[in-house]
Amino acid sequence: MTKTCFIIGNGPSFLRAPMDYPEDVQTFGMNYAGFQPDYFVCIDSDVIVKNADKIRPLVKGAKVAFLSGLLFSANDLYDCANVRLVDKDTQSFKAEQYMSGFTASYVALKMAYYMGYTEVHLYGIDHSLDWAHYKADYPKGAADRARRLEVMSWHYQLAQNVYSRAGRRIINHSNNSALDKIFARS
């Protein structure tokens, strides 16, 4: 039986994500999600520490909010009963270089895998050197941007390998980007 979820990022292709999905399809949203997701992921220290008030409704409204374990006790968000800490993986994704893969969407892929989702659809994961981030100065400079993109790509490939070995699928509906070399398109 197929267990389906949508991972919806904040990139421009977010606007193509269907918001009238079947009731059995669950959603993952990240950082400054433009909707109330079933599952919320935030591993960005600036968002968690400096912008807790902006994401508090998303954390509280989610079935589960996955937050960075590196910032535990950083603020009262961690007191919410639905919060689960994310840290370096020791199981299926143990080859990861960073627990975050430098992107919340990688963390969402890990959490969806462990929650048993067999088909994951990606929207708003616009993975390219010219992506627009919610922080104007992030990342700083072209070299840092290219390095971060490379690390993200490596972690996306790890996720693809883990899913593939388990007979599960990741399907990309986001804008054309470097992800097309990693994930199947719809």
DOZA-132086 format. One record per residue (C-alpha): residue in three letters; chain; x negated, y, z negated. Coordinates in steps of 0.05 Angstrom, whole numbers, plus 5000, padded with zeros to 4 digits. Each point is the difference from the previous one (the first is absolute). Layout:
% DOZA-132086
r resn=ala, chain=A, east=X, north=Y, up=Z
...
***
This chain:
% DOZA-132086
r resn=met, chain=A, east=5000, north=5000, up=5000
r resn=thr, chain=A, east=4974, north=5069, up=5018
r resn=lys, chain=A, east=4993, north=5050, up=4944
r resn=thr, chain=A, east=4993, north=5069, up=5031
r resn=cys, chain=A, east=4976, north=5067, up=4974
r resn=phe, chain=A, east=4982, north=5068, up=5030
r resn=ile, chain=A, east=4937, north=5037, up=4979
r resn=ile, chain=A, east=5013, north=5073, up=5016
r resn=gly, chain=A, east=4943, north=5049, up=4997
r resn=asn, chain=A, east=5000, north=5075, up=5007
r resn=gly, chain=A, east=4973, north=5007, up=5071
r resn=pro, chain=A, east=5041, north=5029, up=5057
r resn=ser, chain=A, east=5028, north=4933, up=5021
r resn=phe, chain=A, east=5035, north=4999, up=4932
r resn=leu, chain=A, east=5056, north=5034, up=5037
r resn=arg, chain=A, east=5012, north=4938, up=5042
r resn=ala, chain=A, east=5009, north=4955, up=4939
r resn=pro, chain=A, east=5071, north=4973, up=4999
r resn=met, chain=A, east=5034, north=5024, up=4936
r resn=asp, chain=A, east=5063, north=4959, up=5013
r resn=tyr, chain=A, east=4966, north=4932, up=4991
r resn=pro, chain=A, east=5035, north=4937, up=4975
r resn=glu, chain=A, east=5009, north=4995, up=4925
r resn=asp, chain=A, east=4952, north=4940, up=4995
r resn=val, chain=A, east=4943, north=5042, up=5030
r resn=gln, chain=A, east=4960, north=5035, up=4945
r resn=thr, chain=A, east=4957, north=5062, up=5009
r resn=phe, chain=A, east=4932, north=5022, up=4975
r resn=gly, chain=A, east=4985, north=5074, up=4998
r resn=met, chain=A, east=4936, north=5036, up=4981
r resn=asn, chain=A, east=4975, north=5064, up=4969
r resn=tyr, chain=A, east=5048, north=5055, up=5022
r resn=ala, chain=A, east=5052, north=4953, up=5030
r resn=gly, chain=A, east=5055, north=5037, up=5036
r resn=phe, chain=A, east=5052, north=4951, up=4973
r resn=gln, chain=A, east=5013, north=4957, up=4939
r resn=pro, chain=A, east=4965, north=4934, up=5013
r resn=asp, chain=A, east=5016, north=4935, up=4966
r resn=tyr, chain=A, east=4926, north=4994, up=4983
r resn=phe, chain=A, east=4954, north=5059, up=4991
r resn=val, chain=A, east=4924, north=5000, up=5007
r resn=cys, chain=A, east=4952, north=5054, up=4978
r resn=ile, chain=A, east=4926, north=4991, up=4990
r resn=asp, chain=A, east=4978, north=5071, up=5014
r resn=ser, chain=A, east=4973, north=5032, up=4937
r resn=asp, chain=A, east=5018, north=5071, up=5022
r resn=val, chain=A, east=5072, north=4980, up=5011
r resn=ile, chain=A, east=5006, north=4961, up=4935
r resn=val, chain=A, east=4963, north=5050, up=4955
r resn=lys, chain=A, east=5014, north=5068, up=5031
r resn=asn, chain=A, east=5068, north=4988, up=5032
r resn=ala, chain=A, east=5034, north=4952, up=4952
r resn=asp, chain=A, east=5063, north=5044, up=4998
r resn=lys, chain=A, east=5008, north=4995, up=5076
r resn=ile, chain=A, east=4997, north=4924, up=5001
r resn=arg, chain=A, east=5034, north=4985, up=4933
r resn=pro, chain=A, east=5069, north=4991, up=5033
r resn=leu, chain=A, east=4970, north=4951, up=5050
r resn=val, chain=A, east=4966, north=4961, up=4944
r resn=lys, chain=A, east=5063, north=4998, up=4957
r resn=gly, chain=A, east=5046, north=4983, up=5059
r resn=ala, chain=A, east=4959, north=4941, up=5025
r resn=lys, chain=A, east=5012, north=4928, up=4979
r resn=val, chain=A, east=4924, north=4997, up=4990
r resn=ala, chain=A, east=4949, north=5056, up=5004
r resn=phe, chain=A, east=4930, north=4976, up=5015
r resn=leu, chain=A, east=4949, north=5050, up=4973
r resn=ser, chain=A, east=4925, north=5000, up=4997
r resn=gly, chain=A, east=4973, north=4961, up=4941
r resn=leu, chain=A, east=4939, north=5045, up=5001
r resn=leu, chain=A, east=5041, north=5058, up=4972
r resn=phe, chain=A, east=5038, north=4962, up=4946
r resn=ser, chain=A, east=5024, north=5048, up=4947
r resn=ala, chain=A, east=4986, north=5060, up=5044
r resn=asn, chain=A, east=5070, north=5026, up=4987
r resn=asp, chain=A, east=5070, north=4979, up=4980
r resn=leu, chain=A, east=5015, north=4967, up=5067
r resn=tyr, chain=A, east=4965, north=4939, up=4972
r resn=asp, chain=A, east=5052, north=4996, up=4944
r resn=cys, chain=A, east=5056, north=4982, up=5049
r resn=ala, chain=A, east=5023, north=4928, up=4990
r resn=asn, chain=A, east=4999, north=4986, up=5075
r resn=val, chain=A, east=4926, north=5019, up=5010
r resn=arg, chain=A, east=4950, north=4946, up=5020
r resn=leu, chain=A, east=4926, north=5013, up=5003
r resn=val, chain=A, east=4960, north=4986, up=5062
r resn=asp, chain=A, east=4927, north=4982, up=4994
r resn=lys, chain=A, east=4947, north=4962, up=5039
r resn=asp, chain=A, east=5030, north=4936, up=5027
r resn=thr, chain=A, east=4972, north=4933, up=4977
r resn=gln, chain=A, east=5045, north=4954, up=5042
r resn=ser, chain=A, east=5020, north=5002, up=5074
r resn=phe, chain=A, east=4969, north=5069, up=5012
r resn=lys, chain=A, east=4938, north=4989, up=4958
r resn=ala, chain=A, east=4954, north=5019, up=5058
r resn=glu, chain=A, east=5024, north=5072, up=4996
r resn=gln, chain=A, east=4947, north=5053, up=4993
r resn=tyr, chain=A, east=5046, north=5048, up=4962
r resn=met, chain=A, east=5064, north=4984, up=4964
r resn=ser, chain=A, east=5034, north=5056, up=5039
r resn=gly, chain=A, east=4969, north=4988, up=5068
r resn=phe, chain=A, east=5000, north=5077, up=5000
r resn=thr, chain=A, east=5075, north=4999, up=5017
r resn=ala, chain=A, east=5064, north=4986, up=4962
r resn=ser, chain=A, east=5027, north=4962, up=5060
r resn=tyr, chain=A, east=4947, north=4946, up=4990
r resn=val, chain=A, east=5021, north=4994, up=4927
r resn=ala, chain=A, east=5073, north=4995, up=5023
r resn=leu, chain=A, east=4980, north=4943, up=5047
r resn=lys, chain=A, east=4967, north=4964, up=4941
r resn=met, chain=A, east=5060, north=5009, up=4955
r resn=ala, chain=A, east=5048, north=4977, up=5055
r resn=tyr, chain=A, east=4958, north=4938, up=5011
r resn=tyr, chain=A, east=5001, north=4981, up=4926
r resn=met, chain=A, east=5075, north=5014, up=4998
r resn=gly, chain=A, east=5010, north=4947, up=5054
r resn=tyr, chain=A, east=5018, north=5043, up=5060
r resn=thr, chain=A, east=4989, north=4961, up=5064
r resn=glu, chain=A, east=5013, north=5056, up=5049
r resn=val, chain=A, east=4975, north=5071, up=4988
r resn=his, chain=A, east=5018, north=5058, up=5046
r resn=leu, chain=A, east=4955, north=5062, up=4998
r resn=tyr, chain=A, east=5027, north=5070, up=5014
r resn=gly, chain=A, east=4964, north=5066, up=4989
r resn=ile, chain=A, east=4931, north=4967, up=4995
r resn=asp, chain=A, east=4969, north=5045, up=5053
r resn=his, chain=A, east=4928, north=4977, up=4995
r resn=ser, chain=A, east=4955, north=5045, up=5042
r resn=leu, chain=A, east=4944, north=5051, up=4992
r resn=asp, chain=A, east=5048, north=5057, up=5012
r resn=trp, chain=A, east=5052, north=4980, up=4948
r resn=ala, chain=A, east=5030, north=5056, up=4959
r resn=his, chain=A, east=4995, north=4987, up=4926
r resn=tyr, chain=A, east=5041, north=5034, up=4946
r resn=lys, chain=A, east=4935, north=5032, up=4973
r resn=ala, chain=A, east=4972, north=5048, up=5051
r resn=asp, chain=A, east=4928, north=4989, up=4977
r resn=tyr, chain=A, east=5004, north=4923, up=5002
r resn=pro, chain=A, east=4956, north=4970, up=5020
r resn=lys, chain=A, east=4945, north=5051, up=5004
r resn=gly, chain=A, east=4965, north=5001, up=5066
r resn=ala, chain=A, east=5000, north=4955, up=5061
r resn=ala, chain=A, east=4947, north=4952, up=4972
r resn=asp, chain=A, east=5040, north=4987, up=4937
r resn=arg, chain=A, east=5064, north=4993, up=5040
r resn=ala, chain=A, east=4967, north=4948, up=5046
r resn=arg, chain=A, east=4971, north=4962, up=4941
r resn=arg, chain=A, east=5068, north=4998, up=4965
r resn=leu, chain=A, east=5034, north=4977, up=5063
r resn=glu, chain=A, east=4949, north=4944, up=5007
r resn=val, chain=A, east=5011, north=4977, up=4928
r resn=met, chain=A, east=5075, north=5002, up=5010
r resn=ser, chain=A, east=4995, north=4960, up=5064
r resn=trp, chain=A, east=4958, north=4948, up=4965
r resn=his, chain=A, east=5052, north=4992, up=4946
r resn=tyr, chain=A, east=5058, north=4998, up=5050
r resn=gln, chain=A, east=4963, north=4944, up=5036
r resn=leu, chain=A, east=4992, north=4963, up=4934
r resn=ala, chain=A, east=5075, north=5006, up=4989
r resn=gln, chain=A, east=5014, north=4975, up=5070
r resn=asn, chain=A, east=4954, north=4940, up=4988
r resn=val, chain=A, east=5033, north=4983, up=4933
r resn=tyr, chain=A, east=5071, north=5005, up=5030
r resn=ser, chain=A, east=4981, north=4961, up=5062
r resn=arg, chain=A, east=4970, north=4942, up=4960
r resn=ala, chain=A, east=5064, north=4996, up=4960
r resn=gly, chain=A, east=5043, north=4999, up=5064
r resn=arg, chain=A, east=5028, north=5070, up=4985
r resn=arg, chain=A, east=5005, north=5060, up=5047
r resn=ile, chain=A, east=4984, north=5074, up=4997
r resn=ile, chain=A, east=5034, north=5040, up=5056
r resn=asn, chain=A, east=4979, north=5071, up=5017
r resn=his, chain=A, east=5053, north=5050, up=5021
r resn=ser, chain=A, east=4956, north=5061, up=4985
r resn=asn, chain=A, east=4969, north=5046, up=5052
r resn=asn, chain=A, east=4948, north=4969, up=5046
r resn=ser, chain=A, east=4934, north=5000, up=4963
r resn=ala, chain=A, east=4941, north=4957, up=4978
r resn=leu, chain=A, east=5051, north=4955, up=4965
r resn=asp, chain=A, east=5020, north=4973, up=5069
r resn=lys, chain=A, east=4935, north=4960, up=4999
r resn=ile, chain=A, east=5020, north=4968, up=4933
r resn=phe, chain=A, east=5075, north=4991, up=4997
r resn=ala, chain=A, east=5051, north=4977, up=5051
r resn=arg, chain=A, east=5046, north=5053, up=5028
r resn=ser, chain=A, east=5075, north=4995, up=5000
***
